[in-house]
Amino acid sequence: MTDPATPRRIVIAGGGTAGWLAAAILTRQLGTLAQVTLVESDDIGTVGVGESTIPTVRAFHALVGIDERTFMQATGASFKLGISFENWARDGDRYIHSFGDVGTSTWMSEFQHFWLEARARGLARPFGAYCLEHEAADAGRFAIGSSPALNYAYHFDAGRYARFLRQRCESNGLRRVEGTIERVERDTANGDIAALVMADGTRIAGDLFFDCTGFRALLIGETLGVGFEDWSHWLPTDRALAMQTAATGPAVPYTRAIAHDAGWRWKIPLQHRVGNGLVYCSDYLGDDAAHDRLLRSVEGDRLIEPRLIRFRTGRRKAAWHRNCIALSLASGFVEPLESTSIHLIMIALTRFLQLLPAGRPGAAATARFNQQAAQEIEGVRDFIILHYHLNGREEPFWRDRREMGIPDSLAERIALFRESANAYQADHDLFRVASWLQVMFGQRLDPASRHPLLQLMPPDQLRAAMDGMSSRVASTVAQLPPHQDFLDRYCG
């Protein structure tokens, strides 16, 4: 922007979590440099099942200036330390993918090598015993201000969250337009999007447009013709049923992901209710049967009836094309297993502000944005496929996932770990080494070998090191209050 007296006209097409997150950070960070307009219709529903997040949400909230306690009170939020995976590798199995680091590594080798050596000598406790967040989640305990501090995220009510963000944005000068978009007008000279034309004839012109129109992808797909890369051959779940029930007990500080014969179901505890859902592949389970299964599985009074959501996993071939940036479902979708949807919105907005052009978007900036966006969502894709591919279940859906071909990038990671117990986090990877380890061990992937130098470690030294780590974790967890007690005090 070369002339501060002429603010950039930024138009957000669609509300929901994606639209209001965009509005929140743009109005907060750009100030007088931009005039932000959000267009949405109260008549168009949003998917709104995204009630679970990962810890990066806290950094984004800091950028937007959100007070944690105010946000939690407004959205009915609870704290989240990870995800409990139940029945994934086998029926009866359970492991927690937590947000914490596991054990202590050295320059020579990462902690999993020490643990594998200790396990071989009969000196190891379960892998999660060396992770504070894992043990706190498993014990149902939580507090802010513990030492060491817990790494955490939130569960929250997506509808309340959008309303909370809307109130903040409108007080920061956002212009909201209610109505339905009838068509998208393009600039005949350069092919960019010029304006949104509403059903009542109102024309909303802009310089930059954010497509938050969901799976329809009205701007990036229908108007600009950017194609979609389908990943359903790797991740074939294509349906979700979502419903809400009254709470029947204390809120636990983790999401539950419970496998069934054609997918999995979720259980997300909030302050005022529980979010429930069933994810499945329609090739293996019919809609009516899925509906009945969800109703049989939930506890507590029904607050809303199950709502069917159809989806397709994949990504837009370019998330930023011409003067349009696609967010959330318009940009791509990886099923909700690891709660990454809201993160992908937030990181895209952060990346956009870092690359914000002074004038019309240039080819180099958009190419860089698209490269980073593709790398990150492909990394998320691989991590999700990992859960499905490494399984020992016998139902056709799970057998097919075990026997299917997988992306080379994931096959290389699995081979490296299976061969030598080594794992890594690339520059573009969202998930850290500890995450890969917790899931690979949880899905019963057992390495063939470990670092050979650990054979030289005296048994007493190894025992003392392992016992010291697990004892420190256990001592810290014992001092934490139950999650529900802390939540009641913190949120009033």
C-alpha positions as CSV (number, residue, x, y, z in Angstrom):
1,M,0.0,0.0,0.0
2,T,1.7,3.2,-1.2
3,D,-0.9,5.7,-0.2
4,P,-2.1,5.4,3.4
5,A,-5.0,7.7,2.6
6,T,-6.5,5.1,0.3
7,P,-7.1,2.0,2.5
8,R,-7.0,-1.4,0.8
9,R,-10.5,-2.8,0.3
10,I,-10.6,-6.3,1.6
11,V,-13.8,-8.3,1.2
12,I,-14.4,-11.6,3.1
13,A,-17.0,-13.8,1.4
14,G,-18.7,-15.9,4.1
15,G,-18.7,-15.9,7.9
16,G,-18.4,-18.9,10.2
17,T,-15.1,-19.6,12.0
18,A,-12.9,-18.9,8.9
19,G,-14.6,-15.6,8.0
20,W,-14.6,-14.2,11.5
21,L,-11.0,-15.2,12.2
22,A,-10.0,-13.4,9.0
23,A,-11.9,-10.3,10.1
24,A,-10.4,-10.5,13.6
25,I,-6.8,-10.4,12.6
26,L,-7.2,-8.1,9.6
27,T,-9.0,-5.4,11.6
28,R,-6.6,-5.8,14.4
29,Q,-3.3,-5.8,12.5
30,L,-4.0,-3.6,9.5
31,G,-5.8,-0.7,11.2
32,T,-6.2,2.2,8.8
33,L,-4.4,0.4,6.0
34,A,-7.5,-1.6,5.1
35,Q,-11.2,-1.3,4.9
36,V,-12.6,-4.7,5.8
37,T,-16.0,-5.9,4.8
38,L,-17.5,-9.3,5.6
39,V,-20.5,-10.7,3.7
40,E,-22.6,-13.4,5.1
41,S,-26.1,-14.7,5.2
42,D,-27.9,-15.8,8.3
43,D,-29.9,-18.1,6.0
44,I,-26.8,-20.1,5.0
45,G,-25.7,-22.6,7.7
46,T,-22.0,-23.3,8.5
47,V,-20.4,-26.7,9.1
48,G,-19.5,-25.6,12.6
49,V,-18.3,-28.9,13.9
50,G,-14.8,-27.7,14.6
51,E,-14.8,-27.5,18.4
52,S,-11.3,-28.8,19.0
53,T,-8.0,-27.0,18.5
54,I,-4.2,-27.4,18.9
55,P,-1.9,-25.2,21.0
56,T,-1.1,-22.8,18.1
57,V,-4.5,-21.2,18.7
58,R,-3.0,-19.5,21.7
59,A,-0.4,-17.6,19.7
60,F,-3.0,-16.5,17.2
61,H,-5.2,-15.2,20.0
62,A,-2.3,-13.2,21.3
63,L,-2.0,-11.6,17.9
64,V,-5.6,-10.7,17.9
65,G,-5.5,-9.5,21.5
66,I,-7.9,-12.0,22.9
67,D,-8.0,-12.4,26.7
68,E,-8.1,-16.1,27.5
69,R,-10.6,-16.0,30.4
70,T,-13.0,-13.7,28.5
71,F,-12.8,-16.0,25.5
72,M,-13.4,-19.1,27.5
73,Q,-16.4,-17.7,29.4
74,A,-18.0,-16.5,26.1
75,T,-17.5,-19.8,24.2
76,G,-18.1,-22.4,27.0
77,A,-14.5,-23.6,26.4
78,S,-12.6,-26.3,28.2
79,F,-8.9,-27.1,28.2
80,K,-7.3,-29.7,26.0
81,L,-4.1,-31.6,26.5
82,G,-4.4,-34.1,23.6
83,I,-6.5,-36.8,22.0
84,S,-7.4,-40.2,23.4
85,F,-7.3,-42.7,20.6
86,E,-9.4,-45.7,21.5
87,N,-9.7,-49.0,19.5
88,W,-7.5,-47.7,16.7
89,A,-4.7,-50.3,16.4
90,R,-6.9,-53.1,17.9
91,D,-10.2,-53.2,19.8
92,G,-9.4,-52.5,23.4
93,D,-6.3,-50.4,22.7
94,R,-6.0,-46.9,24.0
95,Y,-3.2,-44.3,23.7
96,I,-3.1,-40.5,24.1
97,H,-1.5,-38.2,21.5
98,S,-0.6,-35.4,23.9
99,F,0.7,-31.9,23.2
100,G,3.9,-32.4,25.3
101,D,7.5,-33.4,24.7
102,V,8.3,-36.9,25.9
103,G,11.4,-37.5,28.0
104,T,14.8,-35.8,27.5
105,S,17.0,-36.2,24.4
106,T,20.7,-35.8,24.0
107,W,22.9,-34.6,21.1
108,M,23.5,-38.3,20.3
109,S,20.0,-39.7,20.2
110,E,16.4,-38.8,20.9
111,F,14.5,-40.1,23.9
112,Q,12.8,-42.9,22.2
113,H,16.2,-44.7,21.8
114,F,16.7,-44.5,25.6
115,W,13.2,-45.7,26.2
116,L,13.6,-48.7,23.8
117,E,16.9,-49.7,25.5
118,A,15.3,-49.4,28.9
119,R,12.3,-51.4,27.8
120,A,14.5,-54.2,26.5
121,R,16.2,-54.3,29.9
122,G,12.9,-54.2,31.8
123,L,13.6,-50.7,33.2
124,A,11.0,-48.7,31.4
125,R,7.5,-47.5,32.3
126,P,4.9,-46.9,29.4
127,F,6.1,-44.3,26.9
128,G,3.5,-41.7,28.1
129,A,4.8,-41.8,31.7
130,Y,7.7,-39.5,30.6
131,C,5.4,-36.8,29.3
132,L,3.7,-34.3,31.6
133,E,0.8,-33.5,29.3
134,H,0.1,-37.1,28.7
135,E,0.0,-38.0,32.3
136,A,-2.1,-34.9,33.3
137,A,-4.6,-35.7,30.5
138,D,-4.8,-39.4,31.6
139,A,-5.4,-38.3,35.2
140,G,-7.9,-35.7,34.2
141,R,-5.9,-32.9,35.9
142,F,-5.0,-29.4,34.7
143,A,-3.8,-26.0,35.9
144,I,-2.3,-22.9,34.4
145,G,0.9,-21.7,36.1
146,S,2.3,-25.2,36.9
147,S,6.1,-25.6,36.7
148,P,6.9,-26.8,34.2
149,A,4.0,-25.3,32.3
150,L,1.5,-27.4,30.4
151,N,1.2,-27.0,26.7
152,Y,-2.5,-26.9,26.0
153,A,-5.3,-25.9,23.5
154,Y,-9.1,-25.6,23.9
155,H,-12.4,-27.2,23.1
156,F,-15.0,-24.6,22.4
157,D,-18.5,-23.9,20.9
158,A,-17.9,-22.9,17.3
159,G,-21.1,-21.0,17.0
160,R,-20.4,-19.0,20.1
161,Y,-16.8,-18.4,18.9
162,A,-18.0,-16.9,15.7
163,R,-20.3,-14.5,17.6
164,F,-17.5,-13.6,20.0
165,L,-15.2,-12.7,17.2
166,R,-18.0,-10.8,15.4
167,Q,-18.6,-8.6,18.4
168,R,-14.9,-7.7,18.6
169,C,-14.6,-7.1,14.9
170,E,-17.5,-4.8,14.7
171,S,-16.1,-2.7,17.5
172,N,-12.9,-2.4,15.5
173,G,-14.6,-0.9,12.5
174,L,-15.6,-4.0,10.5
175,R,-18.4,-3.5,8.0
176,R,-20.7,-6.5,7.9
177,V,-23.2,-7.0,5.0
178,E,-26.1,-9.4,5.5
179,G,-27.3,-11.2,2.4
180,T,-26.8,-13.8,-0.3
181,I,-24.1,-13.5,-3.0
182,E,-25.9,-13.9,-6.3
183,R,-22.8,-13.7,-8.6
184,V,-19.1,-12.8,-8.6
185,E,-18.0,-10.0,-11.0
186,R,-14.6,-10.2,-12.6
187,D,-12.4,-7.4,-14.0
188,T,-12.5,-7.7,-17.8
189,A,-9.1,-6.2,-18.1
190,N,-7.0,-8.5,-15.8
191,G,-9.3,-11.3,-14.8
192,D,-9.2,-10.5,-11.1
193,I,-12.3,-10.5,-8.9
194,A,-13.8,-7.1,-9.0
195,A,-16.9,-7.3,-6.8
196,L,-19.5,-9.5,-5.2
197,V,-23.0,-8.8,-6.4
198,M,-25.7,-9.4,-3.8
199,A,-29.2,-10.8,-4.4
200,D,-30.7,-7.4,-3.7
201,G,-28.4,-5.8,-6.4
202,T,-25.8,-4.3,-4.0
203,R,-22.3,-4.4,-5.4
204,I,-19.4,-4.8,-3.0
205,A,-16.2,-4.0,-4.7
206,G,-12.8,-4.9,-3.4
207,D,-9.0,-5.1,-4.0
208,L,-8.5,-8.4,-2.2
209,F,-11.1,-11.2,-1.5
210,F,-11.1,-14.0,1.0
211,D,-13.1,-17.0,0.0
212,C,-14.8,-18.5,3.1
213,T,-17.7,-20.0,1.3
214,G,-17.0,-23.5,2.5
215,F,-17.0,-26.6,0.3
216,R,-18.8,-24.6,-2.5
217,A,-15.6,-22.5,-3.0
218,L,-17.7,-19.8,-4.8
219,L,-14.7,-17.5,-5.6
220,I,-11.7,-19.7,-5.9
221,G,-13.4,-22.6,-7.5
222,E,-16.6,-21.7,-9.3
223,T,-15.4,-18.2,-10.4
224,L,-11.6,-18.5,-10.9
225,G,-11.7,-22.2,-11.8
226,V,-8.8,-23.4,-9.5
227,G,-8.9,-27.1,-9.5
228,F,-9.1,-29.5,-6.6
229,E,-6.6,-32.3,-5.8
230,D,-8.6,-35.3,-4.4
231,W,-7.1,-37.4,-1.6
232,S,-10.1,-39.6,-1.0
233,H,-8.1,-42.7,-2.3
234,W,-6.0,-42.2,0.9
235,L,-8.6,-40.8,3.2
236,P,-12.0,-42.1,2.0
237,T,-14.2,-41.0,4.9
238,D,-16.7,-38.8,3.3
239,R,-19.5,-38.2,5.9
240,A,-19.8,-36.9,9.4
241,L,-22.8,-36.7,11.7
242,A,-22.6,-34.1,14.4
243,M,-24.8,-33.5,17.4
244,Q,-24.8,-32.0,20.9
245,T,-25.7,-33.6,24.2
246,A,-25.9,-32.4,27.8
247,A,-22.9,-33.2,29.9
248,T,-23.2,-36.2,32.2
249,G,-20.0,-35.9,34.2
250,P,-16.9,-33.8,34.7
251,A,-15.1,-32.5,31.5
252,V,-11.9,-34.3,30.8
253,P,-9.0,-32.3,29.3
254,Y,-8.8,-34.3,26.1
255,T,-10.8,-35.2,23.0
256,R,-11.9,-38.8,22.6
257,A,-11.5,-40.4,19.1
258,I,-13.1,-43.8,19.2
259,A,-12.7,-46.1,16.2
260,H,-15.6,-48.2,14.8
261,D,-15.8,-50.6,11.9
262,A,-16.1,-47.9,9.2
263,G,-14.3,-44.9,10.7
264,W,-14.4,-43.2,14.1
265,R,-16.5,-41.0,16.4
266,W,-15.6,-38.0,18.6
267,K,-16.6,-36.8,22.0
268,I,-15.6,-33.3,22.9
269,P,-16.4,-31.9,26.4
270,L,-17.3,-28.2,26.9
271,Q,-18.4,-26.4,30.0
272,H,-22.1,-26.4,29.1
273,R,-22.4,-29.5,26.8
274,V,-20.7,-32.3,24.9
275,G,-20.0,-32.3,21.2
276,N,-20.5,-35.7,19.5
277,G,-19.9,-36.9,16.0
278,L,-19.5,-39.9,13.8
279,V,-17.0,-39.9,10.9
280,Y,-17.4,-42.7,8.4
281,C,-17.0,-43.8,4.8
282,S,-20.3,-44.3,3.0
283,D,-18.8,-47.2,0.9
284,Y,-18.7,-49.2,4.1
285,L,-21.6,-47.8,6.2
286,G,-25.0,-46.4,5.2
287,D,-26.3,-43.1,6.4
288,D,-29.2,-44.6,8.3
289,A,-27.0,-47.1,10.0
290,A,-24.5,-44.4,10.9
291,H,-27.3,-42.2,12.3
292,D,-28.6,-45.1,14.5
293,R,-25.0,-45.9,15.6
294,L,-24.4,-42.4,16.8
295,L,-27.6,-42.2,18.7
296,R,-26.8,-45.4,20.5
297,S,-23.3,-44.3,21.4
298,V,-24.1,-40.9,23.0
299,E,-24.8,-40.2,26.6
300,G,-27.0,-37.4,28.1
301,D,-30.0,-35.6,26.8
302,R,-29.9,-34.6,23.1
303,L,-29.7,-30.8,22.6
304,I,-29.8,-31.1,18.8
305,E,-30.5,-34.0,16.4
306,P,-27.6,-35.4,14.3
307,R,-26.8,-33.3,11.3
308,L,-25.2,-34.9,8.2
309,I,-22.2,-33.3,6.6
310,R,-20.8,-34.6,3.3
311,F,-17.1,-33.8,2.5
312,R,-14.2,-34.7,0.3
313,T,-10.6,-34.8,1.5
314,G,-8.1,-32.9,-0.6
315,R,-6.7,-29.5,-1.3
316,R,-7.2,-26.6,-3.8
317,K,-4.3,-26.6,-6.3
318,A,-3.7,-23.0,-5.4
319,A,-5.0,-21.4,-2.2
320,W,-4.1,-17.9,-3.5
321,H,-5.0,-17.2,-7.1
322,R,-5.0,-13.7,-8.6
323,N,-6.5,-11.5,-5.8
324,C,-8.4,-14.2,-4.0
325,I,-7.2,-16.2,-1.0
326,A,-9.2,-19.3,0.0
327,L,-9.5,-20.3,3.6
328,S,-10.7,-23.4,5.4
329,L,-13.0,-25.7,3.4
330,A,-12.7,-23.5,0.3
331,S,-9.0,-24.1,0.4
332,G,-8.9,-27.8,1.3
333,F,-10.0,-30.2,3.9
334,V,-8.3,-33.0,5.9
335,E,-10.8,-34.8,8.0
336,P,-11.1,-33.6,11.7
337,L,-9.1,-36.4,13.3
338,E,-6.3,-34.3,14.7
339,S,-8.2,-31.0,15.0
340,T,-6.1,-29.1,12.4
341,S,-8.8,-27.2,10.5
342,I,-8.7,-24.1,12.7
343,H,-4.9,-24.1,12.8
344,L,-4.8,-24.1,9.0
345,I,-7.0,-21.1,8.8
346,M,-4.9,-19.2,11.3
347,I,-1.5,-20.0,9.7
348,A,-2.9,-19.0,6.3
349,L,-3.9,-15.6,7.7
350,T,-0.6,-15.2,9.4
351,R,1.3,-16.1,6.2
352,F,-0.9,-13.7,4.2
353,L,0.0,-10.8,6.5
354,Q,3.7,-11.7,6.2
355,L,3.5,-11.6,2.4
356,L,1.1,-8.7,2.2
357,P,1.8,-6.9,-1.1
358,A,1.8,-3.2,-1.4
359,G,-0.2,-3.3,-4.6
360,R,-1.7,-6.0,-6.8
361,P,-0.5,-9.4,-5.7
362,G,2.6,-10.5,-7.6
363,A,3.5,-14.0,-8.9
364,A,6.4,-14.6,-6.6
365,A,4.5,-13.8,-3.4
366,T,1.5,-15.9,-4.3
367,A,3.8,-18.8,-5.4
368,R,5.5,-18.7,-2.0
369,F,2.2,-18.7,-0.2
370,N,0.9,-21.6,-2.2
371,Q,4.1,-23.6,-1.8
372,Q,4.0,-23.2,2.0
373,A,0.3,-23.9,2.2
374,A,0.7,-27.1,0.1
375,Q,3.6,-28.4,2.2
376,E,1.8,-27.9,5.4
377,I,-1.5,-29.4,4.5
378,E,0.3,-32.4,2.8
379,G,2.2,-32.9,6.1
380,V,-1.1,-32.9,8.0
381,R,-2.5,-35.4,5.4
382,D,0.4,-37.8,5.9
383,F,0.0,-37.6,9.7
384,I,-3.7,-38.4,9.4
385,I,-3.1,-41.3,7.0
386,L,-0.6,-42.7,9.5
387,H,-3.4,-43.4,12.0
388,Y,-5.4,-45.3,9.5
389,H,-2.6,-47.2,7.7
390,L,-1.0,-48.6,10.9
391,N,-3.8,-50.8,12.2
392,G,-4.5,-54.4,13.0
393,R,-8.2,-54.4,12.8
394,E,-10.0,-57.0,10.7
395,E,-13.0,-55.1,9.3
396,P,-13.0,-54.4,5.5
397,F,-12.6,-50.7,5.9
398,W,-9.5,-51.1,8.1
399,R,-8.0,-53.9,6.1
400,D,-8.2,-51.8,3.0
401,R,-6.5,-48.9,4.8
402,R,-3.7,-51.1,5.9
403,E,-3.2,-52.6,2.5
404,M,-3.5,-49.4,0.4
405,G,-0.6,-47.5,-1.1
406,I,0.4,-44.4,0.8
407,P,2.3,-41.2,-0.2
408,D,6.0,-41.7,-0.7
409,S,6.6,-39.0,1.9
410,L,4.8,-41.0,4.6
411,A,6.2,-44.3,3.4
412,E,9.8,-43.0,3.9
413,R,9.0,-41.8,7.5
414,I,7.5,-45.2,8.4
415,A,10.4,-47.1,6.9
416,L,12.9,-44.9,8.8
417,F,11.2,-45.5,12.1
418,R,10.6,-49.2,11.6
419,E,14.2,-49.7,10.6
420,S,16.0,-47.6,13.2
421,A,13.5,-45.8,15.6
422,N,14.4,-42.4,14.1
423,A,11.8,-39.7,13.6
424,Y,12.0,-36.1,12.4
425,Q,10.2,-32.8,12.0
426,A,10.8,-31.0,8.7
427,D,10.7,-27.2,8.5
428,H,7.2,-27.2,7.1
429,D,5.8,-29.9,9.4
430,L,3.1,-28.9,11.9
431,F,3.5,-32.0,14.0
432,R,6.6,-32.4,16.2
433,V,8.8,-35.5,16.7
434,A,6.9,-36.3,19.9
435,S,3.6,-36.4,18.0
436,W,4.9,-38.8,15.5
437,L,6.4,-41.0,18.2
438,Q,3.2,-41.1,20.3
439,V,1.1,-42.1,17.3
440,M,3.6,-44.6,15.8
441,F,4.1,-46.4,19.2
442,G,0.3,-46.1,19.9
443,Q,-0.5,-47.8,16.6
444,R,1.9,-50.6,17.5
445,L,4.7,-49.8,15.1
446,D,7.8,-51.4,16.8
447,P,11.2,-50.5,15.5
448,A,13.6,-53.2,14.5
449,S,16.6,-51.5,16.1
450,R,17.7,-48.6,18.3
451,H,20.9,-46.5,18.7
452,P,23.7,-49.0,19.4
453,L,25.7,-46.7,21.7
454,L,23.0,-47.0,24.4
455,Q,24.1,-50.6,24.9
456,L,27.2,-49.1,26.7
457,M,25.1,-47.3,29.2
458,P,25.4,-48.9,32.7
459,P,22.1,-50.3,34.0
460,D,22.1,-48.3,37.2
461,Q,22.7,-45.1,35.2
462,L,19.9,-45.9,32.7
463,R,17.5,-46.8,35.6
464,A,18.2,-43.6,37.5
465,A,17.7,-41.5,34.4
466,M,14.4,-43.1,33.5
467,D,13.1,-43.1,37.0
468,G,14.1,-39.5,37.5
469,M,12.1,-38.4,34.5
470,S,9.0,-40.3,35.3
471,S,9.1,-39.3,38.9
472,R,9.3,-35.6,38.1
473,V,6.3,-36.0,35.8
474,A,4.3,-37.9,38.4
475,S,5.1,-35.4,41.2
476,T,4.0,-32.5,39.1
477,V,0.7,-34.2,38.0
478,A,-0.1,-35.1,41.6
479,Q,-0.1,-31.4,42.5
480,L,-2.6,-30.4,39.8
481,P,-6.3,-30.1,40.6
482,P,-8.9,-32.0,38.7
483,H,-9.6,-30.3,35.3
484,Q,-13.3,-29.6,36.1
485,D,-12.4,-28.0,39.4
486,F,-9.9,-25.7,37.8
487,L,-12.2,-24.9,35.0
488,D,-15.0,-23.9,37.4
489,R,-12.7,-21.6,39.3
490,Y,-11.1,-20.1,36.2
491,C,-14.2,-19.4,34.3
492,G,-16.5,-18.6,37.2
